[in-house]
Amino acid sequence: MFDVASTPALETIRLAGLRLSPAEQRLYASDGAPLALERKAFELLCFLVAQRARVVGKDELLQAVWGRSVASDSVIAQAVSKARKALAQGGGDAEWIDVARGVGYRYVGPAETIL
């Protein structure tokens, strides 16, 4: 299962004006305010950002974020919806999480590691 806090590849990442901090398990808006985001939606966002070079299949997402490979597609869809909403509320774009119909999801927005 994907461990957000201990993933070295996921240091703090700037998503345009937003800031994604896996170590703090927080997403910050462009004005610096923390955004409310449920844990699974946050983990899904972190995982998609970490894997942004490719489309991530639904089964892989279920295994990585929820620790199981069998669940309804609505579980993923709800988490994606919440992550998109947080991105938009924070000054980003909901469309940064792209859907590959019948395949999975991919983070397509800006992402720059902050050292």
C-alpha positions, -999 to 999 in steps of 0.1 A, spaced: 0 0 0 12 35 -8 25 54 22 22 91 16 43 104 45 73 81 39 76 83 1 109 100 -6 99 107 -42 71 129 -29 87 159 -13 68 191 -11 54 198 -46 42 231 -60 11 226 -82 11 261 -98 1 283 -68 -9 253 -46 15 234 -24 12 196 -18 30 185 14 29 147 19 50 150 50 24 173 66 -4 155 48 -18 188 37 -27 206 5 -23 244 7 -42 270 -14 -24 296 -34 -29 320 -4 -12 295 19 -44 284 37 -47 247 43 -75 231 23 -99 206 37 -94 173 20 -104 138 32 -75 114 38 -82 90 9 -87 119 -16 -54 134 -4 -36 100 -8 -51 96 -42 -39 131 -53 -4 123 -39 -3 90 -57 -14 105 -90 12 133 -87 39 108 -79 29 87 -110 22 117 -132 42 104 -161 16 77 -168 -21 68 -166 -28 49 -134 -53 21 -137 -82 18 -114 -71 -16 -99 -36 -1 -92 -53 30 -75 -75 7 -54 -45 -13 -43 -22 16 -36 -47 39 -19 -73 17 -3 -52 -15 1 -75 -37 -19 -81 -45 -55 -118 -50 -54 -143 -22 -48 -168 -2 -68 -156 24 -93 -177 49 -73 -151 48 -44 -124 61 -68 -148 85 -85 -158 101 -52 -121 106 -41 -113 120 -75 -142 144 -73 -131 156 -38 -95 161 -50 -106 180 -80 -128 202 -59 -99 210 -35 -76 218 -64 -102 242 -78 -110 258 -45 -73 264 -38 -67 283 -70 -58 254 -93 -78 236 -119 -100 205 -114 -90 193 -149 -55 186 -136 -68 152 -128 -76 137 -162 -97 106 -168 -87 80 -194 -121 64 -199 -121 27 -191 -85 28 -181 -78 51 -151 -66 85 -141 -36 108 -146 -24 140 -130 -17 164 -159 -12 197 -141 19 216 -132 42 200 -106 75 213 -94 94 197 -65 104 222 -38 138 215 -23 
